[in-house]
């Protein structure tokens, strides 16, 4: 059991993605001493193409104090279009404002830009940051954790927060054997110039891919994606990535021909399998707690991956800064509060993809999406 005031506490955050950066900012605001380590030297400041941020993600970003920068850097919109493969618009549906009526339903933005905004906020917060460093050994006792780092240094902490992503080595070191499992789908993504008429996400179902879609990410950019059945990565040479994505995208009409002209450099194309994972029972072992993709992941069919991770950070920080005692009861309450919200989102995200894999034509995708997003309007 750890009893202390916030200013007397010392926390290690492993991983500098959305969840790790967010929990660092919230704990620093409460006066907690935070040390953040990130394995990559570049702090992931250039990785990724685009990201779709639903309102419940924007709500947390506002709490972090970065909403104005996000709003200025991204592209807000409030509807999604369903099109035929030839580009004919079949239906336009207003999005649910899951962050509340005072925030946009959705903001698309370039993922590196979001990361840079969070990086700047973390640096300004006064957190200690070390890049190119990993945690090698975590030795726990009743009062805290001693950590040996990959550079040979060590430190002692009241709590370790594992935000080291889908392939979390911290999760594995704790004896949690759950691993990501492929859902059967894969996605090709690229950032490209935004045609002037693209003012929302449009999704085309059918054609050579399960889904072909795009999302505006600024006044001049978008990210585009096509979803197909996953293939053996070893059978797809990286130098052919542009050819592969262009082959799939070239069958779609509307704005796609203009987008497809920019799919030329294989280094700009990202190919990723859809995975699912949910750690059950608890998200902590002693004084080490999981958040974000280290605890759960889902395919992007509901665009909730980053949002759930940001919510984890918000809820955990509330629990930690609102209690004088950090113990199993507090950590278990955090898990139970989050699992009730995360599980249905993971299950719904997987179900939508499975309906497509199974060729279910009368699946109630709009209904499932509507019920899930309505639930997410509630505070986490």
C-alpha positions in Angstrom: 0.0 0.0 0.0 1.3 3.4 -1.0 0.1 6.4 1.0 1.5 9.8 0.0 0.7 13.2 -1.4 0.9 13.7 -5.1 4.0 15.9 -4.9 5.8 13.1 -3.0 5.1 10.4 -5.6 7.3 9.3 -8.4 5.9 7.5 -11.5 7.6 5.9 -14.5 5.6 5.8 -17.8 6.9 3.3 -20.3 6.0 4.4 -23.8 5.5 7.8 -25.4 2.4 7.3 -27.6 -1.0 8.8 -27.1 -1.7 7.0 -23.8 1.7 7.5 -22.3 1.9 11.2 -23.2 -1.7 11.8 -21.9 -1.2 10.2 -18.5 2.1 12.0 -18.1 0.4 15.4 -18.7 -2.4 14.7 -16.3 -0.1 13.4 -13.5 2.3 16.4 -13.9 -0.7 18.8 -13.7 -1.4 17.2 -10.3 2.2 17.7 -9.1 3.4 14.1 -9.5 7.0 13.6 -10.5 6.9 11.7 -13.8 9.7 10.0 -15.8 8.7 9.0 -19.3 10.9 6.6 -21.4 10.3 5.9 -25.1 12.1 3.1 -27.0 12.3 5.1 -30.3 14.9 7.9 -30.6 12.5 10.0 -32.7 9.6 9.6 -30.2 7.4 8.4 -33.1 7.2 12.0 -34.3 7.1 11.0 -38.0 5.3 7.6 -38.0 1.8 7.1 -39.5 -0.4 8.7 -42.1 -3.7 9.9 -40.6 -5.9 9.4 -37.6 -9.7 9.8 -37.0 -10.5 11.3 -33.6 -14.1 10.9 -32.5 -15.6 13.3 -30.0 -14.8 11.2 -26.9 -11.1 11.4 -27.9 -11.4 15.2 -28.4 -12.9 15.4 -24.9 -9.7 14.0 -23.4 -7.5 16.1 -25.6 -9.4 19.2 -24.4 -8.7 18.0 -20.8 -5.0 17.8 -21.7 -5.0 21.4 -22.8 -4.2 20.7 -26.4 -7.6 21.0 -28.0 -6.9 24.4 -29.6 -3.8 23.1 -31.4 -5.6 19.9 -32.5 -8.5 22.0 -33.8 -6.2 24.3 -35.7 -4.1 21.4 -37.2 -6.9 19.0 -38.1 -10.1 19.0 -40.0 -13.4 18.8 -38.2 -16.6 17.3 -39.7 -19.9 15.9 -38.6 -21.0 13.2 -41.1 -20.0 10.1 -42.9 -21.0 9.2 -46.5 -21.6 5.7 -47.8 -20.9 5.3 -51.5 -21.0 2.7 -54.2 -17.7 1.6 -55.6 -18.2 4.0 -58.6 -18.4 6.9 -56.2 -22.1 7.4 -56.2 -23.2 8.7 -52.8 -25.9 6.3 -51.4 -26.4 7.8 -48.0 -25.0 10.5 -45.7 -25.4 10.0 -41.9 -24.8 12.6 -39.3 -22.2 11.4 -36.7 -23.0 11.2 -33.1 -21.1 13.8 -31.1 -19.6 11.4 -28.6 -17.6 14.1 -26.9 -20.6 16.3 -26.3 -22.4 19.0 -28.3 -19.7 21.6 -27.8 -17.1 19.5 -29.7 -17.1 18.3 -33.3 -18.3 14.8 -33.9 -15.0 14.0 -35.6 -11.6 15.5 -36.4 -9.3 14.0 -38.9 -5.6 14.9 -38.6 -2.2 13.8 -39.6 -1.0 11.3 -37.0 2.5 12.8 -36.8 1.1 16.2 -36.1 -1.0 14.9 -33.2 2.1 13.3 -31.8 4.1 16.5 -32.1 1.5 18.4 -30.3 1.5 15.9 -27.4 5.3 15.9 -27.4 5.5 19.6 -27.0 3.0 19.5 -24.2 4.9 16.8 -22.3 8.2 18.7 -22.7 6.5 21.9 -21.3 5.0 20.0 -18.4 8.4 19.4 -16.7 8.3 15.6 -17.0 11.7 13.9 -17.3 11.9 12.3 -20.8 14.5 9.9 -22.1 14.4 8.5 -25.6 16.0 5.4 -27.0 15.6 3.7 -23.6 13.7 0.6 -22.5 13.0 -0.9 -19.1 14.8 -4.2 -18.8 14.1 -5.4 -15.3 11.2 -4.5 -13.0 11.8 -5.7 -9.4 8.8 -5.1 -7.2 8.3 -5.1 -3.5 5.4 -4.0 -1.2 6.2 -0.3 -1.6 7.3 0.2 -5.2 9.3 -0.9 -8.2 13.0 -0.7 -8.9 13.6 -0.5 -12.6 16.9 -1.3 -14.5 17.1 0.5 -17.8 18.8 -0.6 -21.1 21.5 2.1 -20.6 22.6 0.5 -17.4 21.0 3.1 -15.1 18.2 2.3 -12.6 15.5 4.1 -10.6 12.9 3.5 -8.0 9.2 4.4 -8.5 6.0 4.3 -6.6 4.2 3.1 -9.7 5.1 2.0 -13.3 2.5 2.7 -16.0 3.0 0.4 -19.0 1.9 2.3 -22.1 4.3 0.5 -24.5 1.7 -0.5 -27.1 0.3 -3.6 -28.7 3.5 -5.6 -28.5 4.1 -4.5 -24.9 7.2 -6.2 -23.4 6.1 -5.0 -20.0 2.8 -6.9 -20.3 4.7 -10.1 -21.1 7.2 -9.6 -18.3 4.3 -9.5 -15.8 3.3 -13.0 -16.9 0.2 -11.8 -18.8 0.1 -14.2 -21.7 -2.6 -12.5 -23.8 -1.3 -11.5 -27.2 -2.9 -9.7 -30.2 -4.8 -12.0 -32.6 -5.4 -11.2 -36.2 -9.0 -10.7 -37.2 -8.5 -11.7 -40.8 -8.4 -8.2 -42.3 -5.6 -5.9 -43.3 -5.4 -2.2 -44.3 -3.4 -0.2 -46.8 -3.0 3.5 -45.8 -1.4 6.5 -47.4 -1.4 10.3 -46.7 -2.2 12.3 -49.9 -3.4 15.8 -51.0 -7.1 16.4 -50.3 -9.3 17.0 -53.3 -11.3 20.2 -52.7 -14.7 18.3 -52.5 -13.6 15.9 -49.7 -15.2 17.4 -46.6 -16.0 14.2 -44.6 -15.2 10.5 -44.4 -16.7 8.5 -47.3 -16.8 4.7 -47.2 -17.3 2.5 -50.3 -18.3 -1.1 -49.6 -17.7 -3.7 -52.2 -15.4 -3.8 -55.2 -12.0 -5.6 -54.9 -11.7 -4.5 -51.3 -14.0 -4.8 -48.3 -13.8 -1.0 -47.7 -12.3 1.9 -49.5 -12.3 5.1 -47.5 -10.7 8.4 -46.9 -10.7 11.0 -44.1 -9.7 14.7 -44.5 -6.8 15.6 -42.1 -6.3 19.3 -42.8 -7.3 22.0 -45.4 -4.9 20.4 -47.8 -4.4 16.7 -46.8 -6.3 13.5 -46.3 -5.5 9.9 -45.6 -6.9 7.1 -47.7 -7.2 3.5 -47.0 -8.4 0.2 -48.5 -9.2 -2.9 -46.4 -8.9 -6.4 -47.7 -8.4 -9.9 -46.3 -5.0 -10.2 -44.7 -2.2 -11.8 -46.7 1.2 -13.3 -45.7 3.4 -10.2 -45.2 6.3 -12.2 -46.6 4.6 -12.5 -49.9 4.3 -8.8 -50.4 7.7 -7.1 -51.0 7.8 -3.6 -49.5 8.9 -2.1 -52.8 5.6 -3.2 -54.3 3.4 -1.5 -51.6 2.4 1.4 -53.9 1.6 -0.9 -56.7 -0.6 -3.1 -54.5 -2.5 -0.3 -53.0 -2.9 1.5 -56.3 -4.2 -1.8 -57.9 -7.0 -2.0 -55.2 -7.8 1.7 -55.2 -8.0 2.1 -59.0 -11.3 0.2 -59.1 -13.1 3.0 -57.2 -14.6 6.1 -58.6 -15.6 9.5 -57.3 -12.6 11.2 -55.7 -10.5 8.0 -55.9 -8.9 8.6 -59.3 -7.4 11.9 -58.0 -6.3 10.2 -54.8 -4.8 7.2 -56.6 -2.5 9.4 -58.7 -0.6 10.1 -55.6 0.0 6.5 -54.6 3.5 6.3 -56.2 6.1 5.9 -53.5 6.0 2.5 -51.6 7.7 4.2 -48.6 4.6 6.3 -48.1 2.3 3.3 -48.0 1.6 1.5 -44.7 0.3 -2.1 -44.6 -1.0 -3.4 -41.3 -3.1 -6.4 -40.2 -6.2 -5.8 -38.0 -5.7 -7.2 -34.5 -7.9 -7.7 -31.5 -6.8 -8.1 -27.9 -8.4 -7.6 -24.4 -6.7 -8.4 -21.2 -9.3 -9.8 -18.8 -9.3 -10.0 -15.0 -7.1 -7.0 -14.1 -4.7 -4.6 -15.8 -2.2 -4.5 -13.1 0.3 -6.7 -11.3 1.5 -5.2 -8.1 2.7 -1.7 -8.8 2.7 -2.0 -12.6 -0.5 -0.9 -14.4 -1.3 -1.3 -18.1 -3.0 1.3 -20.2 -3.9 1.8 -23.9 -2.9 -0.8 -26.5 -0.9 -2.6 -23.9 -4.2 -3.6 -22.4 -6.6 -3.8 -25.4 -6.8 -3.2 -29.1 -9.4 -3.4 -31.7 -9.7 -3.0 -35.5 -10.3 0.6 -36.7 -13.9 -0.1 -37.9 -15.2 2.3 -35.2 -12.1 4.5 -35.2 -11.8 4.1 -31.4 -8.3 2.8 -30.8 -6.7 6.1 -29.9 -9.9 7.3 -28.1 -9.9 4.3 -25.8 -6.3 4.8 -25.0 -6.7 8.5 -24.2 -9.7 7.6 -22.0 -7.6 5.0 -20.1 -5.1 7.7 -19.3 -7.8 10.1 -18.1 -9.5 7.6 -15.9 -6.3 6.2 -14.4 -4.9 9.7 -13.7 -8.2 10.7 -12.0 -8.0 7.6 -9.8 -4.3 8.2 -8.9 -4.5 11.9 -8.1 -7.8 11.6 -6.2 -6.6 9.0 -3.7 -4.0 9.1 -0.9 -3.7 5.3 -1.2 -2.4 3.4 -4.2 -3.2 -0.2 -3.8 -4.8 -3.2 -5.4 -8.3 -1.9 -4.6 -7.7 1.3 -6.5 -6.1 -0.5 -9.5 -8.8 -3.0 -9.7 -11.5 -0.3 -9.6 -9.7 1.4 -12.5 -9.9 -1.9 -14.5 -13.5 -2.5 -13.7 -14.5 1.0 -14.7 -12.6 0.7 -18.0 -13.5 -2.9 -19.0 -17.2 -2.2 -18.9 -16.6 0.5 -21.6 -13.7 -1.1 -23.5 -15.2 -4.6 -24.0 -18.3 -3.6 -26.0 -16.2 -1.3 -28.2 -13.7 -4.1 -28.9 -16.5 -6.6 -29.6 -18.4 -4.2 -31.8 -15.3 -3.3 -33.8 -14.5 -7.0 -34.4 -18.1 -7.9 -35.2 -18.4 -5.2 -38.0 -15.3 -6.7 -39.7 -16.5 -10.3 -39.2 -19.8 -9.5 -40.9 -17.9 -8.4 -43.9 -15.6 -11.4 -43.9 -18.7 -13.7 -43.7 -20.5 -11.8 -46.4 -23.5 -11.0 -44.2 -25.6 -8.6 -46.4 -28.3 -7.7 -43.9 -26.0 -7.0 -40.9 -27.2 -4.1 -38.8 -23.9 -2.2 -39.0 -25.6 1.3 -38.6 -27.5 0.1 -35.5 -24.4 -1.4 -33.8 -22.4 1.7 -34.6 -25.1 4.0 -33.3 -25.6 2.0 -30.0 -21.9 2.0 -29.4 -21.3 5.6 -30.1 -24.3 6.6 -28.0 -22.8 4.7 -25.1 -19.5 6.6 -25.6 -21.2 9.9 -25.1 -21.3 9.2 -21.4 -18.2 10.2 -19.5 -15.7 7.4 -19.2 
